[in-house]
Amino acid sequence: MPERCSRTAWLLLLAVLLAACSTRPLAVPPTPVPAGAAADRHVRTYDAFWDNLQGSYLYQGSAGFDFEKLRAEKRLAAYADLSETEFSGLMQALTEPFPGGSVTYRSRAKRIQEDLANTISYEGIGAYVSVLKEPDPRIVLLAVVEKSPAQAAGLAAHDAILSVDGQPVLAAEGLDVIQRVRGPAGSVVSLDVRAPDGARRTVDVTRGRLAAADQLRGGSLGASQIGFLRLPVGAGNELATALPAALQSMAGKYSNGLLLDLRVAHSADDWPLLELLAIFGNGPMGKISGTSEQTPLTVTGQDVGGTQKVPLVLLVGAETQGASEIFAAALQASRRAVLVGQPTPGKVMRYNTSTLPDGSQMYYAISSYINPAGVDIGRSGVKPDVAVPDVWDQVNDKYDPVILRALQQITSDAPPG
């Protein structure tokens, strides 16, 4: 390591001397020609990262820091004798000052790993999951696929996985821990599982080959004349027919109100936003705002068994992401729906993808959603009208304080809050 320290000190001294000799500040200070193919590749990758942001990045003029200053400050580090892991760490750190996840980075190794795993058909246990770090690291089951190995083994939504094959889930793993749950079809994975009531059990699951497919769940809540539907995880355009069909099947049974549970509604790219907004709303629904173009969202209401007038409550939370967030924000701001639950993360931005010279990739926001009240949801997320503490693995379908509060909202004439 002494060689690396002495070289870095020399480079810093040279940068200071060059700056002192100039009467005009330089956006990118001159630097020595890098020695070696790796250093050259790192510098070209570093420069391409910043060049891609020029002109098209959504928050270039409002990110809250000086682009050129940060670029100049960190560029010298790209010339150091860095390993691929160290350089990946440098690039990852570059994304931290940008607001709201509007710029992200994947190393080449990470990109290849995730692209291979990101398929509709995969080998695993058959569950949609999230990873939580507080108060203890764990994998939380958002939903279990029908007729999957997970369902056959007795796993259910709201369960938490604390260890995999005897090795605890670690906060540092992040989403990478999911790869430990996946594995070849026919192999067995042993899971330490905690139910919402705190009961612990060991569950052995024989993995299978699966097609990811969650379902729309719910129905009428009996004599109350209130309907309940939980929108699926990862749904796409199929929801444009599935939701109206479910509402038609419940016709006459939700005249007093309708609860739409969006708390696990991660949205695929083809989530039918405008079609679903038209079922419940009418008129202006905000806009998609880019660096040079504004696209208004306007719908013509399409009543499905009374959906245009029925009292509507949407359940939202940290896993409400993507187009489902826009759906909730639009109906809230247009005063068509009351939102109950927890704030959403604001994952509504549209991104450009750019492959960098070393094979890594960067993603940068080119547009966001502005609700009818003028709020940029990409930066703020969606704030519920009625806040209710909600940790998915501490509730279940028999006792859920968010649903209870939503029912109270519908059955009372009190304003939200």
N, C-alpha and C positions, 0 to 999 in steps of 0.2 A: 504493500500500500504506500510506502514512502514515495515511490516514483510517481504515483498518481497525485499525491499531495503536492509535490514540488512542481509538477507540470501545471496543475491548476493554479498554484500561486503565481507562476510565471505568466500564465495567460491573463490573470487578473491584473498584474502589474502592467502588462502591455496595453490592456484595455484602458487603464487609468492614464498612461502616458499618451495614448492616441487621443483620448478625450481632452486632455490638457492642451494638446497642440492645436485643437480646433476651436474656432470662435463660434461655431454653429453646431447645435446639438444634432446628433445623428439618430435617426429612428432605429437603424440596425447598425451597430458599431462594427467596423472592419475587424476581421479575425484572421489568424493564420490559416493557411491551407491545412486541413486535417490530415493526419497521417493514418493511412489504412482504410480499407474498404468499409469497415464497420462504421468508423467515425464519419466518413463521407455520406454513407447511407443515413445515418442518424441526423445529420445536419439538413440533408435534403428533405427528410421526413418532417423535421421540425419546421422548416420554412414553408413546406406545403400545407401544414396544419393552419398556419396563420394566413397564408395566401387564400385559402378556401373561404375564410370568413369575410374577406373584403367584399363589400357590396351586397351580399345576399343574406348574411346572418341577421336575424330579426332584431336583436337587441344591440346592434353595434354602437348606436348612439346613446343607449340608456342602460348599459350593463353595470354602471357604477364604478368603473375603473378605467384607467388609460391603457388601451390595447397596445399601442406602440411602446409604451414604457415597459409593460410586462414582457412583451416580446423581446425587447433589447436586454432586459435584466436576465432572462432565463436562457437566451440563445447561447451564451458562452458555455453553459453547462452541457449543451449538446455536443460540443467539441471534446469533452473529456473522454477518457478511455473507459467508457461505460459498457457493462455487460448488457445483453438484451433485456434481462430482468430489470436492471437499473434504469435503462432508457425507457422502458415501458412505464416504470414508476414516475419518471420525470414527466412523460406525456400525460399520464393520468392526473398528476398534480396540476397540470395546466388547466384542466377543466373545472377545478374547484371554485374559482372566483365567478364563473359564469352563472347567471341566475337560473334557478329552477330546473336544473338538469337540461338546460337548453343546448349544451355542448357535451358530448360524451365521446369516449375513445375505447377501442378494442385492439389489443395487440394482435399480431398475426396468429400466434398460437391460440389465443382465446377465440378469435374469429373462427378458425378452422374447427375447434372443438364444439363451439356453439352451433355452427352451421350444420355440422354432422348430426347433432342432437335435435335440431329444430325441424322435425318432420311431423306430418300428421300421423303417420304410423311409427310406433316406437316400442321398445321393450322395457317393461317396468311393471308397476303394481296397479296402475289405473286410478290415479287420484290427482286432482288439481290442488296445488299446494302454494303456500307462501312461507317465507322464512322470517321469524321475528327474533329480535335479539334481547328485548327487555320484557319482563325482569330476568328471564333466563332464556338462553338460545334454544330454539326449537323450530321444527317444521310443523306448520299448521295445515290441516286438511280443510280446504275450502269446499270441496265437493268430491264425491266418489263416483266413478263411472259405473253405470248399470252393468251387472254381470261381469265385473272385472275381478281379478284376483284379490284386490283390496276389499271389495264388497264380500266376496266369498270368505275371506278371513275375519270378517266382523268389524272392519274399520268403517268409520262413518265421518261425515262432516262434523267439524268442531273438535275432533281428536287432535292431539299433539304428539309428535314423535320427538323423543328426547335423546335417543341414541340409535345408531344403525350398526348392526353386527357387533355390538358391545362397545363401540366407539362413540362418545358423546358428540352431539351437535355443537359446533364451536361458532362463536360470533364471528370470528375472522374468516370463516368459510363463505359467509354470505350465501348467495344462490348456488354456489358450487356444490354445496352439500347434497343437492338434489341428485347429482350424478352418483352418489353413494347409494341412493335408494333404487335408481334404475340399474338394470343389469340384464344379462342374457335371459331370454325366455327359457323356463324350465329350472333356473337356479332359484335358490331360496335365500331370502333376506330376513334377518331377525330384527324386529323393531321393539324398542321400549316405548310404550304408548301410555299417555295420560289422558283420561276422559275429562270432560268439563267439570265433573264433580270431584276431581282430584284422584280418583282411583287409578292405580297403575296396573299394567298387564304387559306380558311379553306376547307379541304376535309374530308368528312365522308366516311369511307370504311367499308363495311360489309365483315368481314373475311370469308374465305372459307377453305375447305380442299383441299390441292394442292399437285401436284407432281412437284418437282423442275426440270425445263427444259428450259434453254435458247436456243436460236437458232443462227445459222450462218446467218449473215445479209449482204446485199450489192448487188453488181452487177456491170455491166459496166457503166462507167460515160459518156455514150452517144458517141458523135462524136469524143471525145478526144482519143478514143482507149486506155483508161486507165481503169483498173479494180480496184474495191474496195471491200474488204471483212472484216467485223468485226468478229473476232473469239469470240465465246460465253463464258460466265462466267461458270466456273465449268464443262467444257466439259471433256469427257472421250474418250474411244476407238471409239465411234460413229463418231468422227471427222475424222477417217481414211477413211471412205467412204463418209462422208458429204462434206469434202473439195474438193477431186477430182471430185465429182459430180457437185459441184458448178462451178469449173473451166471448166469442160467439157461443161456445159451449157452456159458459157461465151466464148467458143472457138472462136477465130478470132476477139474478141472484146477488147482484152487487149494487143495488139501487141506493144504499146508504153510504157507500164509499168503496174505494179501491186502494189497496196497498201494493205498491210495486217495490220489491226488495232488490236494490242495485248493489248491495254491499260486497258481492263477489263478482260483479259484472265487469271483468276485464273484457275489452272490446277488440275483436279482430278488425282488420282494415276495412272490410266490407260490411261492418255493422250498419244497419239501415236507419241512419239517424233521421233523415227527413221524413221517411215513411212513418216512423214511430212517433215523431213529433206531431205529425198531422193527425194521428189518432186521438191525441189529447189536447192539442193546441191549435191556434189559428193566427195567422198574421206574421209580423216580424219576430224573428227568434234570434237576433244578434247577427254577428258577422264573423267570417274568417278574415283575419287581418295579417297581411304580409308586408314585406318591405316596400313594395311598389303597387300592391293590388289589394283591394277590399272586396270581399265577396259576401253580399248580404244573404242571410238564411231566412227565407220566407216560406211558409207552408199554408196550404188551403185545407182547413179542417175536414176530416173524414170521420164522421161519427160511427162508432162500432158498438151498438147496443147501449148507447147512452154515455159513451166515454168523453164526449165534449163537455158534459155538465156534471158528471159524477164527482163528489168530493174526492180529491186525489192526494195521497201522501206517498212520498218517495223516501225509502230508507237508503242512506248513503254512509260511506266510511272510507277507510284507507285503501281498500281494495276496489273501490269504484274508480275505474281508470279508463281513459280514452273517450270514445264517442258517448259512452254512458254518462260521463261527467258533463259533457256538453248538453245532453238530453236533460239532465237534472238541473243544470244551471239555467238553461233557457226557460224551462217551465216554472222555475222558482222566480226568476226575474220578471217574467210576464204575469206573475201572480196567479198562475194556474195550479200550482202544486205547493204544498208545504213539505219541507225537507226535515227529516228526523235522523239523528245518528251522530256521526263524527265527521270532521273535515276530510275532503278528498285531496289527493296529492297534486292535482293540476297537470296531469299527464295528457294534455290535449294538443300539444304542439305537433306540427308536421315538420319532418326533417329531410334534409338532403344527406345523402350518404356519399362519402368520398374515400376511395382506397388510396392510401398513402404510399410513397416509394418503397417502404420496407414491407409492404403487404398488410400492414395494420389498417384499421378503418376509423374514421371519425364521422360523427353525426351532429349536424347543427341545425337549429330551428330556423325555419324560413317563414312560418306563420303560426298564429295562435288564435284562440277563440275569444271574442269579446262578447259578453252577454248583453241583453237588451238594456241593462243599466250602465253599460260602458266599462265594466270590470274585465280586465285581462285574466281569464281563469288559468292560463298557463303560468302566471306568476303568483296567483293568490290561492288557487284551488277553489273549491266550493265550500262555503260555510253553511252548515245546517241552520234552519230557523229554530229548531229545538235540539239542543245538545244532550246526548245521552251516552254515558260511558259504555263502550262496546269493545270487548276483546273477544274475538271469534271463538277461541278455544276455552272461554269461560262461560259460554252460554250454550244452549241447545234448542232443539225445536220444541221442547216442552216448556222451557222457561227462557224467555228472551226479552229483556227490559226494553229494547228498542221497538219490538213489535207491540209490546204492551203500551208504550207511550204513544205509538202511532195510532193504535186503536182508541186511546183516550182522546187524541187530537180529533179524530173523526167523529166521535160520539159526543163531543162537547162543542159548544158554540164559541168557546174562548179563542182569542187570537193566538197564534204561535208564540212560544217563548216561555 
